[in-house]
Amino acid sequence: MFLTVSIFLCFNINAGAQQAAINLSIDIPSGKMEDAIRLIEKQYKITFAYESSMLKDVTVRKFRFKNQKLSVILTALFRETDLSYEEKGNNIIIKKNGGQENRTGQEKQGRTGGTLSGYIEDPASGERLVGVSIYVYGADVGTTSNNYGFYSIALPGNQAHVRLSYLGFKTIDTTVQLQEDTRVVFRMPQEQSTLEDVVITASKSPEIQRTSQMSKMTLSPEQIKSMPKFFGESDVMKTLQLMPGVQQGSEGTSALLVRGGSPDQNLILLDGAPLYNPSHLLGVFSTFNTSTIKNVDLYKGAFPARFGGRLSSVVDIVTKDGNLHEIHGDFSIGILASQLTLEGPIVKGKTSFVLSGRRTYADLFVSPLMKGTAVNIDKFGLYFYDLNFKMQHLLSERDRLVLSLYAGKDKLRIRTKGTNYINDMALGWGNYSGTLRWNHVFSKNLFANTTLILSDYAFETSNRDERTSIGTTAKHAFTLNSGIRDYGAKTDFDYRPHPDHSIRAGAGYTWHAFTPGVTSEVLEEDGSQVSLQESNNNKISGTELDVYAEDDWNVMDKLKVNYGLHWSGFATEGKFYHYLQPRISARYLLPGDWGLKVSFARMAQYLHLLAGNSITLPTDLWVPATKKVLPQLANQFAIGLARNIFSNKIEFSLEGYYKTMDHVIEYKEGEAYINTADKNWSDKIAMGKGKAYGMEVMIQKKEGRLTGWVAYTLSRTERTIPGINFDRTFPYKYDRRHDFKIITSYKLTPGIELSGSWIFQSASPFTIPVGQYEGVTSYDEYGNPANALPNITARNNFRIESYHRLDLSLSFIRNKKNGVIRTWNISVFNAYNRKNPFLYYSKYNGLTNTSDMTRLTLLPVLPSISYSLKF
């Protein structure tokens, strides 16, 4: 028999007197007793504890109380029921009359211990909380809530002193009686803003040295929003770029480069669905609307066995499920874009929704500026939009259905017009994803989640040119389409059989459909078709399978190990690849309470990204492993030290890593771009090995008015690919020796917050010719000899300037008594106007007969202002 206990922990932090003696004025409508209890705790922040089954069918008539003690109110509410209450500490415990006599046979026989399981929720919204740390004193065991807010922990005794901690929420200490298996729903209230509140922290779990997990960072929406804004927008990907071991790609872009990897080696999940190009405006913004985000986990190494498919990182983004009790909203307007998010109940307490939309309006004011320029722009359009929809339905206490949908698209159109020509160019790309999830609790220690997945990335470009000459009109039209679509299903089990073991296992299936390129080309003269060319590549498909199992094992007080095995297979073009991928991470407590951590992970990736340069563009093409192009493989070893110091106010971590990669690809010498309609693209790339190693240090202050972190990364990444650079090892294009970051936030007053970030990165390498061959007969538009061939002696042979930038942000926050929060934010990107290089190109100097390297700077100092309203 299970006791379903619902513990409401919305307590008044200043409560020193007995709560039953508090005077209240409140109107209680007729209806359910549980609604009446919720109303009291919401208005007066009072703690109640009770078995939810006791109130399931209990009703209450209408009451109006004015300046009455809580004891009087509760006596009146319970008078016509078999309920009573008892005040214990800061809790009001509701119980059935004569409850002491209704013990089960097991209790009478003196049974001790059991399994504590259930969900952890935000009492204001009913939102289930991900990654809440649960620690049981005395037993010295702990766990965390999974991605669906469920937890389970087996305990040896009949009483558990439990501590729950979670970023942005009040830390909870409570005692639970365990005479049998007990299901508890913990409800954790959010922290109220004060000068001493925690503002920025990457983790609010117990001591970092006690967990076996390493190379992981966690972000909350509050932390993302506290960062300096770019064009008035908070951005999760740019916040992740501020972490140690993570770098940005080109200036201002949202691409992630993790521990010497490339952008395609990051698995980016939105509610379990992979996104293949999570960026807008050519990488300036990411596709994720911060107002919809509930939790973000970044894994840089020590990958748990449940993840697979990429080499360098996993970014697991979970969005809000929707408020089950009230309608709430979030509106913001910035320099380039605005967003509106609404959430609330469809059926109160059972069904909820989240609906969010974001759109840029850059085209509205950029288009008039572009008209009439030297390049004769007649029409200009550039915009993006995002739409998020999520709905959850509680089928029962054991079952829940969740539907999550996302659609985002970018459109660019440029039409130029002259006296005898018209050219119309259009470019569009977008991500579409959907997941349907079923959560089921089989028993006190077995939880399952089954998910159906759809992910679609599509790119399209077209160009139409019309020219008139001597009475003849010629028209030329060209279109190109490419993309990748996934259909998948997976089931994950979470099993907690013993206090010392937490087991996860599952399996998944994904069908990939690749469209390398479909092109068509039409040429007409005076209305008559002269030629028609079509190139329809046969679509390539691939089937990916995976099975995994992992165990988080408390071996002894000092030693904790997470070990597992991930198997995956990929079938395409009559070829079947499959790999066993062992994963292990361990923690050992050293004298002085230092945590020594080690990990090893092997990863396999069956997809490649064909990219022409260091800028992530929508024209970059996803292709599968084939008979000629093998899957990418990586082995990563890491070792580190971690400890919380100064009464847990400072978190210190040091990690070193060494990673080897096989079958990474580069263009062959002389191949700068692959026509996506070319069926022989695999003949134009070369495969080889990669290596990355480095050290990361992070020191973080977690509490007080001044919070933030300092992060430093020392690293090297290189490639060795036969046929490139004369078969010699060369630095990878994203190799940056030093990466240093300072992130701070300071609360001047409860309503004014100042934050800033400073980034320094060593220069990245690129290839420049040492000279050129003779035979020049003409010049291009930049003055370079058009027929000259560059003399390149080594790949990525040159570094010029380091990168550094200061961003500042000042927020004015005003809280209204009715729950409305207004925020004005002023941000400055690149505050001291550092002219950081975006790219370099050579320009021929006719006077000296040499080519000079010229730097192109993209983003100067950029101030912005934004306004948000939360209600």
Secondary structure, 3 states (H helix, E strand, C coil): CCEEEEEECCCCCCCCCCHHHCEEEEEECCEEHHHHHHHHHHHHCCEEEEEHHHHCCCEECCEEEEEEEHHHHHHHHHCCCCEEEEEECCEEEEEECCHHHCCCHHHHCCCCCEEEEEEEECCCCCCECCCCEEEEECCCEEEECCCCCEEEEEECCCEEEEEEECCCECCEEEEEECCCCEEEEEECCECCCCCCCCCCCCCCCCCHHHCCCCCEEEECHHHHHHCCCECCECCHHHHHCCCCCEEECCCCCCCEEECCCCHHHEEEEECCEECCCCEEHHHCEECCCHHHEEEEEEECCCCCCCCCCCCCEEEEEEECCCCCCCCEEEEEECCCEEEEEEEEEEECCCEEEEEEEEEECHHHHHHHHHECCCCCEEEEEEEEEEEEEEEEEECCCCEEEEEEEEEEEEEEEEEEECCCEEEEEEEEEEEEEEEEEEEEEEECCEEEEEEEEEEEEEEEEEEEEEEEECCEEEEEEEEEEEEEEEEEEEEEEEEEEECCEEEEEEEEEEEEEEEEEEEEEEEEECCEEEEEEEEECCCEEEEEEEEEEEEEEECCCCEEEEEEEEEEEEEECCEEEEEEEEEEEEEEEECCCEEEEEEEEEEEECEEEECCCCCCCCCCEEEECCCCCCCEEEEEEEEEEEEEECCCCEEEEEEEEEEEEEEEEEECCCCCCCCCCCCCHHHHEEEEEEEEEEEEEEEEECCCCEEEEEEEEEEEEEEECCCCHHHCCEECCCCCCEEEEEEEEEEEECCEEEEEEEEEECCCCECCCCEECCCCCCECCCCCECCCCEECCCCCCECCCCEEEEEEEEEEEEECCCCCEEEEEEEEECCCCCCCEEEEEEEEECCCCEEEEEEEECCCCEEEEEEEEEC
